[in-house]
């Protein structure tokens, strides 16, 4: 049987991208032929970076990886997934806190588009407590975010977030 290109979408707010996201993106890349990292609007959150800025931070972070595209979308995730012909949505799952929300999203997305599977990758132990909001808090207090964000984008993130507190 002819091999069909397997495309996965890794969606998220990425406000900003962290090493936890990078771990999930790298591991998705091992499992699929092509990975699209997608900045999607989360109606429940007020972002610090514009979608375009978030896309640029992700592009700079994945520039040494192959088979990865970065895009943004202002709509229902499943519509994008269908349009690009992806077979899976990949998400990282941390401890128990993410489970209920992610489980709900996976069921809703399956209901909206039954050809898509949601694949959960267990977040690595060292990233269990890492989140974009933790990074934002540390940066706003002038703390060291080197352990938490990709080196390529550290200065850009610090430049912006280090100044938010007066
Ligand atoms: O990084 P996040 O904030 O946990 O990602 C959540 C995100 C952006 C993937 C989710 O909010 C989303 O898919 N938003 C797009 C709108 C949509 O399709 N919602 C699902 C049906 S309610």
Backbone and ligand atoms as CSV (ligand in chain L), in Angstrom:
chain,resi,resn,atom,element,x,y,z
A,1,UNK,N,N,0.846,-1.194,0.000
A,1,UNK,CA,C,0.000,0.000,0.000
A,1,UNK,C,C,0.886,1.251,0.000
A,2,UNK,N,N,0.454,2.247,-0.769
A,2,UNK,CA,C,1.247,3.473,-0.869
A,2,UNK,C,C,1.183,4.243,0.460
A,3,UNK,N,N,2.344,4.720,0.896
A,3,UNK,CA,C,2.386,5.453,2.166
A,3,UNK,C,C,1.868,6.879,1.975
A,4,UNK,N,N,0.857,7.194,2.755
A,4,UNK,CA,C,0.276,8.536,2.720
A,4,UNK,C,C,1.044,9.395,3.728
A,5,UNK,N,N,1.358,10.622,3.336
A,5,UNK,CA,C,2.093,11.497,4.254
A,5,UNK,C,C,1.263,11.745,5.510
A,6,UNK,N,N,1.851,11.457,6.651
A,6,UNK,CA,C,1.130,11.638,7.917
A,6,UNK,C,C,1.483,12.992,8.522
A,7,UNK,N,N,0.457,13.836,8.561
A,7,UNK,CA,C,0.673,15.203,9.059
A,7,UNK,C,C,0.031,15.344,10.438
A,8,UNK,N,N,0.776,15.944,11.378
A,8,UNK,CA,C,0.219,16.221,12.707
A,8,UNK,C,C,0.221,17.722,12.944
A,9,UNK,N,N,-0.812,18.187,13.636
A,9,UNK,CA,C,-0.862,19.596,14.036
A,9,UNK,C,C,-0.613,19.658,15.547
A,10,UNK,N,N,0.337,20.497,15.945
A,10,UNK,CA,C,0.590,20.728,17.375
A,10,UNK,C,C,0.058,22.128,17.690
A,11,UNK,N,N,-1.164,22.211,18.240
A,11,UNK,CA,C,-1.765,23.522,18.450
A,11,UNK,C,C,-1.493,24.051,19.861
A,12,UNK,N,N,-1.605,25.353,20.020
A,12,UNK,CA,C,-1.462,25.919,21.363
A,12,UNK,C,C,-1.442,27.422,21.319
A,13,UNK,N,N,-1.385,28.013,22.516
A,13,UNK,CA,C,-1.277,29.464,22.594
A,13,UNK,C,C,0.170,29.899,22.337
A,14,UNK,N,N,1.127,29.127,22.832
A,14,UNK,CA,C,2.563,29.432,22.659
A,14,UNK,C,C,2.868,30.885,23.001
A,15,UNK,N,N,2.445,31.299,24.195
A,15,UNK,CA,C,2.550,32.731,24.571
A,15,UNK,C,C,3.425,32.930,25.797
A,16,UNK,N,N,4.744,32.756,25.718
A,16,UNK,CA,C,5.538,32.373,24.553
A,16,UNK,C,C,5.878,30.876,24.582
A,17,UNK,N,N,6.579,30.444,23.505
A,17,UNK,CA,C,7.043,29.052,23.417
A,17,UNK,C,C,8.030,28.754,24.556
A,18,UNK,N,N,7.941,27.533,25.106
A,18,UNK,CA,C,8.850,27.125,26.186
A,18,UNK,C,C,9.604,25.857,25.773
A,19,UNK,N,N,10.529,25.438,26.635
A,19,UNK,CA,C,11.253,24.186,26.371
A,19,UNK,C,C,10.309,22.987,26.468
A,20,UNK,N,N,9.225,23.141,27.224
A,20,UNK,CA,C,8.220,22.070,27.303
A,20,UNK,C,C,7.562,21.863,25.947
A,21,UNK,N,N,7.201,22.973,25.277
A,21,UNK,CA,C,6.630,22.884,23.929
A,21,UNK,C,C,7.642,22.255,22.967
A,22,UNK,N,N,8.916,22.675,23.081
A,22,UNK,CA,C,9.951,22.168,22.165
A,22,UNK,C,C,10.085,20.651,22.277
A,23,UNK,N,N,9.998,20.162,23.503
A,23,UNK,CA,C,10.090,18.718,23.742
A,23,UNK,C,C,8.955,17.987,23.005
A,24,UNK,N,N,7.740,18.527,23.110
A,24,UNK,CA,C,6.584,17.897,22.451
A,24,UNK,C,C,6.734,17.984,20.919
A,25,UNK,N,N,7.175,19.126,20.415
A,25,UNK,CA,C,7.343,19.314,18.961
A,25,UNK,C,C,8.375,18.310,18.410
A,26,UNK,N,N,9.505,18.183,19.131
A,26,UNK,CA,C,10.556,17.243,18.694
A,26,UNK,C,C,10.053,15.815,18.673
A,27,UNK,N,N,9.310,15.458,19.708
A,27,UNK,CA,C,8.820,14.079,19.792
A,27,UNK,C,C,7.729,13.818,18.759
A,28,UNK,N,N,6.912,14.825,18.445
A,28,UNK,CA,C,5.890,14.673,17.396
A,28,UNK,C,C,6.597,14.478,16.054
A,29,UNK,N,N,7.698,15.191,15.877
A,29,UNK,CA,C,8.458,15.092,14.627
A,29,UNK,C,C,8.993,13.677,14.397
A,30,UNK,N,N,9.308,12.973,15.490
A,30,UNK,CA,C,9.783,11.589,15.391
A,30,UNK,C,C,8.663,10.645,14.935
A,31,UNK,N,N,7.412,11.018,15.261
A,31,UNK,CA,C,6.279,10.120,15.015
A,31,UNK,C,C,5.581,10.361,13.677
A,32,UNK,N,N,5.699,11.603,13.141
A,32,UNK,CA,C,4.941,11.956,11.931
A,32,UNK,C,C,5.880,12.424,10.824
A,33,UNK,N,N,5.354,12.409,9.568
A,33,UNK,CA,C,6.174,12.845,8.432
A,33,UNK,C,C,6.342,14.363,8.439
A,34,UNK,N,N,5.261,15.031,8.833
A,34,UNK,CA,C,5.311,16.499,8.849
A,34,UNK,C,C,4.557,17.000,10.076
A,35,UNK,N,N,5.094,18.042,10.706
A,35,UNK,CA,C,4.451,18.616,11.891
A,35,UNK,C,C,4.195,20.095,11.627
A,36,UNK,N,N,2.944,20.495,11.873
A,36,UNK,CA,C,2.618,21.924,11.754
A,36,UNK,C,C,2.361,22.455,13.164
A,37,UNK,N,N,3.219,23.361,13.603
A,37,UNK,CA,C,3.018,23.996,14.910
A,37,UNK,C,C,2.082,25.175,14.666
A,38,UNK,N,N,0.929,25.134,15.331
A,38,UNK,CA,C,-0.118,26.101,15.014
A,38,UNK,C,C,-0.466,26.994,16.205
A,39,UNK,N,N,-0.259,28.289,16.024
A,39,UNK,CA,C,-0.675,29.266,17.037
A,39,UNK,C,C,-2.171,29.491,16.844
A,40,UNK,N,N,-2.944,29.090,17.864
A,40,UNK,CA,C,-4.408,29.225,17.776
A,40,UNK,C,C,-4.884,30.169,18.875
A,41,UNK,N,N,-5.958,30.857,18.585
A,41,UNK,CA,C,-6.511,31.774,19.581
A,41,UNK,C,C,-7.230,30.970,20.657
A,42,UNK,N,N,-6.832,31.206,21.927
A,42,UNK,CA,C,-7.541,30.612,23.058
A,42,UNK,C,C,-8.391,31.723,23.666
A,43,UNK,N,N,-9.711,31.622,23.463
A,43,UNK,CA,C,-10.633,32.697,23.861
A,43,UNK,C,C,-10.592,32.962,25.365
A,44,UNK,N,N,-10.064,31.997,26.141
A,44,UNK,CA,C,-10.025,32.145,27.594
A,44,UNK,C,C,-8.801,32.939,28.077
A,45,UNK,N,N,-7.896,33.263,27.176
A,45,UNK,CA,C,-6.640,33.897,27.615
A,45,UNK,C,C,-6.404,35.235,26.925
A,46,UNK,N,N,-5.783,36.182,27.656
A,46,UNK,CA,C,-5.353,37.451,27.054
A,46,UNK,C,C,-3.850,37.336,26.802
A,47,UNK,N,N,-3.432,37.294,25.533
A,47,UNK,CA,C,-2.015,37.036,25.248
A,47,UNK,C,C,-1.083,38.230,25.481
A,48,UNK,N,N,0.189,37.915,25.706
A,48,UNK,CA,C,1.214,38.957,25.846
A,48,UNK,C,C,1.874,39.250,24.503
A,49,UNK,N,N,1.925,38.247,23.635
A,49,UNK,CA,C,2.552,38.413,22.314
A,49,UNK,C,C,1.466,38.282,21.238
A,50,UNK,N,N,1.600,39.036,20.158
A,50,UNK,CA,C,0.635,38.934,19.058
A,50,UNK,C,C,0.837,37.582,18.363
A,51,UNK,N,N,-0.179,37.098,17.631
A,51,UNK,CA,C,0.001,35.823,16.931
A,51,UNK,C,C,1.247,35.826,16.036
A,52,UNK,N,N,1.476,36.936,15.322
A,52,UNK,CA,C,2.641,37.025,14.443
A,52,UNK,C,C,3.957,36.918,15.226
A,53,UNK,N,N,4.007,37.593,16.384
A,53,UNK,CA,C,5.219,37.511,17.226
A,53,UNK,C,C,5.435,36.081,17.718
A,54,UNK,N,N,4.338,35.420,18.093
A,54,UNK,CA,C,4.461,34.045,18.594
A,54,UNK,C,C,4.955,33.118,17.490
A,55,UNK,N,N,4.434,33.326,16.266
A,55,UNK,CA,C,4.893,32.524,15.122
A,55,UNK,C,C,6.399,32.740,14.910
A,56,UNK,N,N,6.843,34.004,15.002
A,56,UNK,CA,C,8.265,34.281,14.783
A,56,UNK,C,C,9.152,33.648,15.854
A,57,UNK,N,N,8.691,33.686,17.105
A,57,UNK,CA,C,9.463,33.063,18.193
A,57,UNK,C,C,9.570,31.554,17.975
A,58,UNK,N,N,8.469,30.935,17.515
A,58,UNK,CA,C,8.500,29.480,17.274
A,58,UNK,C,C,9.429,29.184,16.093
A,59,UNK,N,N,9.297,29.984,14.996
A,59,UNK,CA,C,10.158,29.738,13.816
A,59,UNK,C,C,11.629,29.780,14.198
A,60,UNK,N,N,12.003,30.776,15.008
A,60,UNK,CA,C,13.411,30.901,15.412
A,60,UNK,C,C,13.831,29.697,16.259
A,61,UNK,N,N,12.900,29.155,17.039
A,61,UNK,CA,C,13.216,28.033,17.939
A,61,UNK,C,C,13.348,26.700,17.205
A,62,UNK,N,N,12.621,26.548,16.088
A,62,UNK,CA,C,12.644,25.251,15.374
A,62,UNK,C,C,13.522,25.287,14.125
A,63,UNK,N,N,14.306,26.358,13.970
A,63,UNK,CA,C,15.011,26.540,12.689
A,63,UNK,C,C,16.020,25.442,12.368
A,64,UNK,N,N,16.467,24.696,13.400
A,64,UNK,CA,C,17.415,23.613,13.119
A,64,UNK,C,C,16.723,22.250,12.999
A,65,UNK,N,N,15.398,22.236,13.024
A,65,UNK,CA,C,14.657,20.976,12.898
A,65,UNK,C,C,14.060,20.853,11.508
A,66,UNK,N,N,14.006,19.601,11.002
A,66,UNK,CA,C,13.426,19.400,9.672
A,66,UNK,C,C,11.983,18.932,9.751
A,67,UNK,N,N,11.205,19.218,8.708
A,67,UNK,CA,C,9.839,18.710,8.629
A,67,UNK,C,C,8.856,19.439,9.519
A,68,UNK,N,N,9.201,20.686,9.880
A,68,UNK,CA,C,8.312,21.451,10.760
A,68,UNK,C,C,7.891,22.755,10.090
A,69,UNK,N,N,6.584,22.999,10.094
A,69,UNK,CA,C,6.056,24.277,9.600
A,69,UNK,C,C,5.418,25.003,10.763
A,70,UNK,N,N,5.360,26.328,10.670
A,70,UNK,CA,C,4.727,27.119,11.729
A,70,UNK,C,C,3.678,28.014,11.084
A,71,UNK,N,N,2.501,28.057,11.697
A,71,UNK,CA,C,1.404,28.826,11.109
A,71,UNK,C,C,0.536,29.372,12.246
A,72,UNK,N,N,-0.391,30.271,11.896
A,72,UNK,CA,C,-1.368,30.709,12.902
A,72,UNK,C,C,-2.752,30.652,12.286
A,73,UNK,N,N,-3.768,30.540,13.160
A,73,UNK,CA,C,-5.128,30.345,12.661
A,73,UNK,C,C,-6.116,30.935,13.649
A,74,UNK,N,N,-7.081,31.662,13.115
A,74,UNK,CA,C,-8.079,32.295,13.974
A,74,UNK,C,C,-9.424,31.639,13.673
A,75,UNK,N,N,-9.644,30.447,14.200
A,75,UNK,CA,C,-10.880,29.731,13.918
A,75,UNK,C,C,-10.889,28.405,14.648
A,76,UNK,N,N,-11.785,27.544,14.250
A,76,UNK,CA,C,-11.867,26.226,14.888
A,76,UNK,C,C,-10.698,25.365,14.439
A,77,UNK,N,N,-10.039,24.797,15.416
A,77,UNK,CA,C,-8.864,23.975,15.137
A,77,UNK,C,C,-9.158,22.855,14.124
A,78,UNK,N,N,-10.296,22.196,14.283
A,78,UNK,CA,C,-10.593,21.064,13.387
A,78,UNK,C,C,-10.761,21.489,11.922
A,79,UNK,N,N,-11.198,22.731,11.704
A,79,UNK,CA,C,-11.321,23.204,10.315
A,79,UNK,C,C,-9.946,23.310,9.658
A,80,UNK,N,N,-8.975,23.794,10.447
A,80,UNK,CA,C,-7.603,23.881,9.935
A,80,UNK,C,C,-7.065,22.467,9.665
A,81,UNK,N,N,-7.283,21.577,10.643
A,81,UNK,CA,C,-6.797,20.199,10.543
A,81,UNK,C,C,-7.342,19.535,9.272
A,82,UNK,N,N,-8.614,19.747,9.009
A,82,UNK,CA,C,-9.248,19.166,7.821
A,82,UNK,C,C,-8.639,19.772,6.556
A,83,UNK,N,N,-8.501,21.101,6.544
A,83,UNK,CA,C,-7.979,21.795,5.355
A,83,UNK,C,C,-6.584,21.324,4.951
A,84,UNK,N,N,-5.721,21.062,5.943
A,84,UNK,CA,C,-4.351,20.653,5.598
A,84,UNK,C,C,-4.217,19.140,5.448
A,85,UNK,N,N,-5.299,18.406,5.719
A,85,UNK,CA,C,-5.255,16.941,5.577
A,85,UNK,C,C,-4.468,16.250,6.679
A,86,UNK,N,N,-4.473,16.849,7.880
A,86,UNK,CA,C,-3.742,16.226,9.000
A,86,UNK,C,C,-4.564,15.077,9.582
A,87,UNK,N,N,-3.850,14.075,10.151
A,87,UNK,CA,C,-4.556,12.930,10.741
A,87,UNK,C,C,-4.561,13.008,12.260
A,88,UNK,N,N,-3.752,13.897,12.839
A,88,UNK,CA,C,-3.675,13.932,14.305
A,88,UNK,C,C,-3.436,15.330,14.859
A,89,UNK,N,N,-3.961,15.524,16.067
A,89,UNK,CA,C,-3.656,16.707,16.872
A,89,UNK,C,C,-2.770,16.181,18.001
A,90,UNK,N,N,-1.593,16.769,18.170
A,90,UNK,CA,C,-0.688,16.307,19.227
A,90,UNK,C,C,-0.633,17.341,20.342
A,91,UNK,N,N,-0.808,16.877,21.582
A,91,UNK,CA,C,-0.748,17.777,22.736
A,91,UNK,C,C,0.100,17.157,23.837
A,92,UNK,N,N,0.742,18.004,24.602
A,92,UNK,CA,C,1.512,17.526,25.755
A,92,UNK,C,C,0.589,17.497,26.961
A,93,UNK,N,N,0.755,16.504,27.807
A,93,UNK,CA,C,-0.099,16.381,28.988
A,93,UNK,C,C,0.789,16.391,30.235
A,94,UNK,N,N,0.534,17.409,31.078
A,94,UNK,CA,C,1.300,17.521,32.324
A,94,UNK,C,C,0.463,16.991,33.484
A,95,UNK,N,N,1.089,16.230,34.341
A,95,UNK,CA,C,0.468,15.742,35.586
A,95,UNK,C,C,-1.046,15.579,35.442
A,96,UNK,N,N,-1.795,15.886,36.484
A,96,UNK,CA,C,-3.244,15.693,36.407
A,96,UNK,C,C,-3.986,16.971,36.022
A,97,UNK,N,N,-3.328,18.112,36.209
A,97,UNK,CA,C,-4.036,19.386,36.029
A,97,UNK,C,C,-4.570,19.600,34.615
A,98,UNK,N,N,-3.852,19.124,33.597
A,98,UNK,CA,C,-4.269,19.340,32.213
A,98,UNK,C,C,-5.380,18.386,31.777
A,99,UNK,N,N,-5.529,17.311,32.518
A,99,UNK,CA,C,-6.298,16.196,31.976
A,99,UNK,C,C,-7.747,16.532,31.633
A,100,UNK,N,N,-8.470,17.129,32.568
A,100,UNK,CA,C,-9.906,17.337,32.354
A,100,UNK,C,C,-10.164,18.225,31.135
A,101,UNK,N,N,-9.423,19.313,31.070
A,101,UNK,CA,C,-9.572,20.258,29.949
A,101,UNK,C,C,-9.202,19.603,28.615
A,102,UNK,N,N,-8.074,18.916,28.608
A,102,UNK,CA,C,-7.609,18.308,27.361
A,102,UNK,C,C,-8.538,17.170,26.914
A,103,UNK,N,N,-9.064,16.448,27.878
A,103,UNK,CA,C,-9.977,15.349,27.591
A,103,UNK,C,C,-11.245,15.906,26.938
A,104,UNK,N,N,-11.732,17.010,27.488
A,104,UNK,CA,C,-12.930,17.673,26.935
A,104,UNK,C,C,-12.679,18.146,25.504
A,105,UNK,N,N,-11.529,18.798,25.302
A,105,UNK,CA,C,-11.191,19.305,23.963
A,105,UNK,C,C,-11.085,18.154,22.961
A,106,UNK,N,N,-10.458,17.068,23.377
A,106,UNK,CA,C,-10.280,15.922,22.477
A,106,UNK,C,C,-11.638,15.353,22.065
A,107,UNK,N,N,-12.551,15.247,23.026
A,107,UNK,CA,C,-13.885,14.709,22.710
A,107,UNK,C,C,-14.657,15.647,21.795
A,108,UNK,N,N,-14.565,16.953,22.075
A,108,UNK,CA,C,-15.280,17.933,21.237
A,108,UNK,C,C,-14.709,17.926,19.820
A,109,UNK,N,N,-13.386,17.892,19.723
A,109,UNK,CA,C,-12.771,17.903,18.393
A,109,UNK,C,C,-13.138,16.647,17.595
A,110,UNK,N,N,-13.242,15.523,18.279
A,110,UNK,CA,C,-13.630,14.272,17.619
A,110,UNK,C,C,-15.083,14.357,17.136
A,111,UNK,N,N,-15.915,15.006,17.958
A,111,UNK,CA,C,-17.330,15.182,17.607
A,111,UNK,C,C,-17.453,16.098,16.376
A,112,UNK,N,N,-16.627,17.149,16.345
A,112,UNK,CA,C,-16.684,18.111,15.233
A,112,UNK,C,C,-16.100,17.537,13.945
A,113,UNK,N,N,-15.114,16.656,14.079
A,113,UNK,CA,C,-14.442,16.087,12.905
A,113,UNK,C,C,-13.937,14.693,13.260
A,114,UNK,N,N,-14.676,13.670,12.847
A,114,UNK,CA,C,-14.371,12.333,13.366
A,114,UNK,C,C,-13.159,11.668,12.725
A,115,UNK,N,N,-12.524,12.335,11.747
A,115,UNK,CA,C,-11.345,11.716,11.125
A,115,UNK,C,C,-10.052,12.072,11.859
A,116,UNK,N,N,-10.152,12.918,12.890
A,116,UNK,CA,C,-8.922,13.330,13.574
A,116,UNK,C,C,-8.772,12.591,14.903
A,117,UNK,N,N,-7.522,12.190,15.182
A,117,UNK,CA,C,-7.220,11.583,16.484
A,117,UNK,C,C,-6.414,12.585,17.300
A,118,UNK,N,N,-6.701,12.668,18.592
A,118,UNK,CA,C,-5.856,13.478,19.464
A,118,UNK,C,C,-4.848,12.549,20.124
A,119,UNK,N,N,-3.572,12.879,19.983
A,119,UNK,CA,C,-2.497,12.060,20.545
A,119,UNK,C,C,-1.864,12.839,21.693
A,120,UNK,N,N,-1.887,12.272,22.887
A,120,UNK,CA,C,-1.285,12.937,24.045
A,120,UNK,C,C,0.105,12.381,24.295
A,121,UNK,N,N,1.071,13.259,24.384
A,121,UNK,CA,C,2.421,12.835,24.759
A,121,UNK,C,C,2.636,13.274,26.202
A,122,UNK,N,N,3.124,12.357,27.006
A,122,UNK,CA,C,3.363,12.686,28.417
A,122,UNK,C,C,4.533,13.665,28.494
A,123,UNK,N,N,4.303,14.781,29.122
A,123,UNK,CA,C,5.366,15.779,29.264
A,123,UNK,C,C,6.525,15.191,30.074
A,124,UNK,N,N,7.760,15.462,29.630
A,124,UNK,CA,C,8.938,14.948,30.337
A,124,UNK,C,C,8.937,15.425,31.789
A,125,UNK,N,N,9.539,14.629,32.637
A,125,UNK,CA,C,9.541,14.915,34.082
A,125,UNK,C,C,10.022,16.342,34.378
A,126,UNK,N,N,11.087,16.766,33.692
A,126,UNK,CA,C,11.655,18.086,34.020
A,126,UNK,C,C,10.747,19.241,33.591
A,127,UNK,N,N,9.763,18.956,32.745
A,127,UNK,CA,C,8.868,20.026,32.284
A,127,UNK,C,C,7.471,19.970,32.909
A,128,UNK,N,N,7.279,19.094,33.874
A,128,UNK,CA,C,5.938,18.906,34.449
A,128,UNK,C,C,5.354,20.208,35.000
A,129,UNK,N,N,6.210,21.057,35.567
A,129,UNK,CA,C,5.677,22.262,36.215
A,129,UNK,C,C,5.923,23.517,35.391
A,130,UNK,N,N,6.327,23.316,34.143
A,130,UNK,CA,C,6.646,24.459,33.288
A,130,UNK,C,C,5.417,24.889,32.490
A,131,UNK,N,N,5.215,26.198,32.400
A,131,UNK,CA,C,4.124,26.713,31.564
A,131,UNK,C,C,4.522,28.102,31.091
A,132,UNK,N,N,3.828,28.587,30.055
A,132,UNK,CA,C,4.107,29.942,29.561
A,132,UNK,C,C,3.820,30.968,30.657
A,133,UNK,N,N,2.792,30.740,31.465
A,133,UNK,CA,C,2.478,31.742,32.496
A,133,UNK,C,C,3.552,31.787,33.580
A,134,UNK,N,N,4.155,30.650,33.893
A,134,UNK,CA,C,5.261,30.651,34.853
A,134,UNK,C,C,6.433,31.458,34.283
A,135,UNK,N,N,6.727,31.236,33.007
A,135,UNK,CA,C,7.813,31.976,32.347
A,135,UNK,C,C,7.533,33.482,32.403
A,136,UNK,N,N,6.286,33.856,32.134
A,136,UNK,CA,C,5.923,35.283,32.133
A,136,UNK,C,C,6.105,35.902,33.518
A,137,UNK,N,N,5.707,35.155,34.539
A,137,UNK,CA,C,5.852,35.671,35.909
A,137,UNK,C,C,7.309,35.850,36.278
A,138,UNK,N,N,8.121,34.840,36.010
A,138,UNK,CA,C,9.545,34.913,36.376
A,138,UNK,C,C,10.200,36.080,35.650
A,139,UNK,N,N,9.914,36.205,34.351
A,139,UNK,CA,C,10.528,37.280,33.551
A,139,UNK,C,C,10.094,38.652,34.059
A,140,UNK,N,N,8.840,38.784,34.423
A,140,UNK,CA,C,8.348,40.102,34.841
A,140,UNK,C,C,8.985,40.546,36.163
A,141,UNK,N,N,9.489,39.578,36.946
A,141,UNK,CA,C,10.186,39.919,38.199
A,141,UNK,C,C,11.703,39.938,38.000
A,142,UNK,N,N,12.124,39.864,36.736
A,142,UNK,CA,C,13.546,39.944,36.433
A,142,UNK,C,C,14.293,38.656,36.741
A,143,UNK,N,N,13.579,37.552,36.911
A,143,UNK,CA,C,14.222,36.269,37.221
A,143,UNK,C,C,14.859,35.623,36.002
A,144,UNK,N,N,15.565,34.513,36.235
A,144,UNK,CA,C,16.298,33.829,35.175
A,144,UNK,C,C,15.397,32.825,34.448
A,145,UNK,N,N,15.113,33.085,33.170
A,145,UNK,CA,C,14.247,32.168,32.412
A,145,UNK,C,C,15.064,31.270,31.462
A,146,UNK,N,N,16.393,31.352,31.562
A,146,UNK,CA,C,17.244,30.507,30.693
A,146,UNK,C,C,16.877,29.022,30.741
A,147,UNK,N,N,16.565,28.466,31.925
A,147,UNK,CA,C,16.251,27.030,31.939
A,147,UNK,C,C,14.933,26.683,31.253
A,148,UNK,N,N,14.115,27.657,30.979
A,148,UNK,CA,C,12.734,27.365,30.567
A,148,UNK,C,C,12.383,27.689,29.113
A,149,UNK,N,N,13.179,28.520,28.444
A,149,UNK,CA,C,12.831,28.904,27.061
A,149,UNK,C,C,13.971,28.563,26.101
A,150,UNK,N,N,13.651,28.317,24.808
A,150,UNK,CA,C,14.722,28.024,23.847
A,150,UNK,C,C,15.735,29.177,23.790
A,151,UNK,N,N,17.028,28.806,23.737
A,151,UNK,CA,C,18.100,29.800,23.786
A,151,UNK,C,C,17.938,30.872,22.691
A,152,UNK,N,N,17.519,30.428,21.485
A,152,UNK,CA,C,17.408,31.352,20.338
A,152,UNK,C,C,16.468,32.531,20.601
A,153,UNK,N,N,15.484,32.338,21.494
A,153,UNK,CA,C,14.468,33.387,21.678
A,153,UNK,C,C,14.505,34.005,23.070
A,154,UNK,N,N,15.478,33.589,23.895
A,154,UNK,CA,C,15.558,34.091,25.273
A,154,UNK,C,C,15.557,35.619,25.326
A,155,UNK,N,N,16.439,36.240,24.547
A,155,UNK,CA,C,16.587,37.699,24.654
A,155,UNK,C,C,15.323,38.425,24.205
A,156,UNK,N,N,14.706,37.930,23.135
A,156,UNK,CA,C,13.477,38.558,22.626
A,156,UNK,C,C,12.359,38.490,23.670
A,157,UNK,N,N,12.246,37.357,24.331
A,157,UNK,CA,C,11.194,37.190,25.344
A,157,UNK,C,C,11.479,38.095,26.540
A,158,UNK,N,N,12.743,38.112,26.947
A,158,UNK,CA,C,13.140,38.924,28.116
A,158,UNK,C,C,12.964,40.415,27.830
A,159,UNK,N,N,13.321,40.801,26.601
A,159,UNK,CA,C,13.200,42.201,26.176
A,159,UNK,C,C,11.763,42.694,26.375
A,160,UNK,N,N,10.835,41.828,26.018
A,160,UNK,CA,C,9.433,42.205,26.118
A,160,UNK,C,C,8.885,42.054,27.534
A,161,UNK,N,N,9.102,40.885,28.126
A,161,UNK,CA,C,8.442,40.588,29.399
A,161,UNK,C,C,9.146,41.179,30.608
A,162,UNK,N,N,10.446,41.393,30.476
A,162,UNK,CA,C,11.200,41.961,31.588
A,162,UNK,C,C,10.779,43.374,31.902
A,163,UNK,N,N,10.064,44.002,30.968
A,163,UNK,CA,C,9.698,45.413,31.158
A,163,UNK,C,C,8.249,45.583,31.587
A,164,UNK,N,N,7.532,44.481,31.750
A,164,UNK,CA,C,6.096,44.622,32.000
A,164,UNK,C,C,5.796,45.127,33.416
A,165,UNK,N,N,6.745,44.926,34.359
A,165,UNK,CA,C,6.499,45.339,35.738
A,165,UNK,C,C,7.175,46.680,36.008
A,166,UNK,N,N,6.434,47.636,36.561
A,166,UNK,CA,C,7.012,48.958,36.824
A,166,UNK,C,C,7.205,49.138,38.330
L,1,LIG,O1,O,-1.902,26.248,24.746
L,1,LIG,P1,P,-3.372,26.181,25.080
L,1,LIG,O2,O,-3.893,27.565,25.447
L,1,LIG,O3,O,-3.688,25.144,26.099
L,1,LIG,O4,O,-4.110,25.717,23.706
L,1,LIG,C1,C,-5.519,25.645,23.623
L,1,LIG,C2,C,-5.949,25.733,22.153
L,1,LIG,C3,C,-5.465,27.035,21.551
L,1,LIG,C4,C,-5.370,24.568,21.395
L,1,LIG,C5,C,-7.509,25.673,22.130
L,1,LIG,O5,O,-8.029,26.727,22.883
L,1,LIG,C6,C,-8.083,25.703,20.703
L,1,LIG,O6,O,-8.029,24.705,20.014
L,1,LIG,N1,N,-8.617,26.866,20.280
L,1,LIG,C7,C,-9.177,27.060,18.937
L,1,LIG,C8,C,-10.696,27.044,18.936
L,1,LIG,C9,C,-11.210,25.624,18.952
L,1,LIG,O7,O,-11.085,24.884,18.003
L,1,LIG,N2,N,-11.732,25.195,20.097
L,1,LIG,C10,C,-12.132,23.802,20.290
L,1,LIG,C11,C,-13.610,23.626,20.383
L,1,LIG,S1,S,-14.256,24.344,21.847
